[in-house]
Amino acid sequence: MSILKKAWLYITRKSFKSLVIFLILATMSSLILSTISIKKSTDALSKETFQNITSSFSMEINRKTNPGTARGAGNLIGEDIEKIKNLPGVKKYIKRMNVSADLVDLEPLKLANHQQEEKNNKQRQLFSKTVIVSGTNDSSLDDRFSAETLKLQEGRHLKDEDKNSVLIHEGFAKKNKVKVGDKIKLKGNPNDADNEKKSDKEVEVTVVGIFGGQNKGVTSSHMELYDNIFIADTQTTKTLYNYEDGKEIYQDATFLVDGKDKVDSIINDAKKLPINWKQYMLVKSNQNFPALQQSLDTIYSLTNGVFIATIVFSIVILSLILFLWINGRRKEIGVSLAIGMTKISIISQFILEVLLISIPSFIASYFIGNAVSQSIGNQILQQSIKSVSKSISNQANGVNLGANAEVEGANKIITALDVSVGLSNMLTVVIVGIIIIIVSVGIASSRLAYRKPKDLLSDIN
């Protein structure tokens, strides 16, 4: 009688024992399938989230040696940005210039207690209609959009050739009844410490796009509200502060390269350029999103933990069950050895028996995995959110870092994970399952390696 036929006869005759092993294997396979699916879904999310971030680097002020402007903002020189932009391998770049400007005919959105604050603070009265205007040559590359802190809802992004154009928030648009194509008047605020020329120049800008996004934290000023974010072209911000040609300064600049492997090489090339590197620094852009990276790392860590725990637990439980199973077959094993069967053949039969049971368990795990993977993914995600949020809180050490889009973009974490189970993942499940079965059978039958037929038969009764 062939080993396959013997294996089939045994598992069909011992249906209860076979059912127990089936349930163990189905549970094991479902958990393995779920963890693999979660990891692959996280890979896809990571790739989508970091598609521009991982292949870019930023130029910022070195705050150890360069305090920046009077308000602590960046003071990058336009000529230095151009030098890096022209390096081979840099395919796109974005430069940003932040200025303070007053709304001429419209009103910014206010905090609930703004009247009392402005009444008790004369300085705030000077900025009651002030908003921060971010000048940029390509708003689609802005970190706030890359991290999806802000999302374009209507219209288009700003381009390098734009002049007197602006993106506004949907909240501001609704309050002031402004739509794409309308014009807004902005005027430089001479009371701003960074407005060195005390410019009050007025610029009329056209709304070319409307974006969305909401503050997550507590705001201390109306200028931190997302509703009051204005993103304009650099010509507009340059005019508002009355900068002379070639004398304007920028908050920061980000450079996108052809691939993530070239980032280090281009950074090294940039550091050789005639730029005062005591005042500035180059940073890989993924370092500007530490919470996002930590969030992804935590999801991977938790998923790997579940994966490893599942394998270890499966081997322990399956080995224990098989040990009891094999121990109850001492007479059968002793007789088989006595008539000339080798120990390898007997162990092979055991492996074949479990493999036959595993076939329906693998099939069942696909359907179970589809049903439970999203739930398991949600549990892992909640643990990740809790862990990273606690870490951010500890790092802040009770200090209010503000709730503007820059800070909240840096503290962005993964809050949603769409887990999908694919048939392609089943191949890994089958391979891992077979390895677990072989290891478990090997552990459970290890006593056979030194037992003789006479010893096995004499143990009975």
Secondary structure as GFF3:
##gff-version 3
##sequence-region A 1 461
A	DSSP	alpha_helix	3	13	.	.	.	ID=ss1
A	DSSP	alpha_helix	15	49	.	.	.	ID=ss2
A	DSSP	beta_strand	56	61	.	.	.	ID=ss3
A	DSSP	beta_strand	76	77	.	.	.	ID=ss4
A	DSSP	alpha_helix	78	85	.	.	.	ID=ss5
A	DSSP	beta_strand	90	103	.	.	.	ID=ss6
A	DSSP	alpha_helix	114	120	.	.	.	ID=ss7
A	DSSP	alpha_helix	122	125	.	.	.	ID=ss8
A	DSSP	beta_strand	130	136	.	.	.	ID=ss9
A	DSSP	three_ten_helix	139	141	.	.	.	ID=ss10
A	DSSP	alpha_helix	143	146	.	.	.	ID=ss11
A	DSSP	beta_strand	151	155	.	.	.	ID=ss12
A	DSSP	beta_strand	165	169	.	.	.	ID=ss13
A	DSSP	alpha_helix	170	176	.	.	.	ID=ss14
A	DSSP	beta_strand	183	188	.	.	.	ID=ss15
A	DSSP	beta_strand	202	212	.	.	.	ID=ss16
A	DSSP	three_ten_helix	222	224	.	.	.	ID=ss17
A	DSSP	three_ten_helix	226	228	.	.	.	ID=ss18
A	DSSP	beta_strand	230	232	.	.	.	ID=ss19
A	DSSP	alpha_helix	234	240	.	.	.	ID=ss20
A	DSSP	beta_strand	249	250	.	.	.	ID=ss21
A	DSSP	beta_strand	252	257	.	.	.	ID=ss22
A	DSSP	three_ten_helix	260	262	.	.	.	ID=ss23
A	DSSP	alpha_helix	263	270	.	.	.	ID=ss24
A	DSSP	beta_strand	280	284	.	.	.	ID=ss25
A	DSSP	three_ten_helix	285	288	.	.	.	ID=ss26
A	DSSP	alpha_helix	290	327	.	.	.	ID=ss27
A	DSSP	alpha_helix	330	338	.	.	.	ID=ss28
A	DSSP	alpha_helix	343	396	.	.	.	ID=ss29
A	DSSP	alpha_helix	405	410	.	.	.	ID=ss30
A	DSSP	alpha_helix	424	444	.	.	.	ID=ss31
A	DSSP	three_ten_helix	446	449	.	.	.	ID=ss32
A	DSSP	alpha_helix	453	458	.	.	.	ID=ss33
###
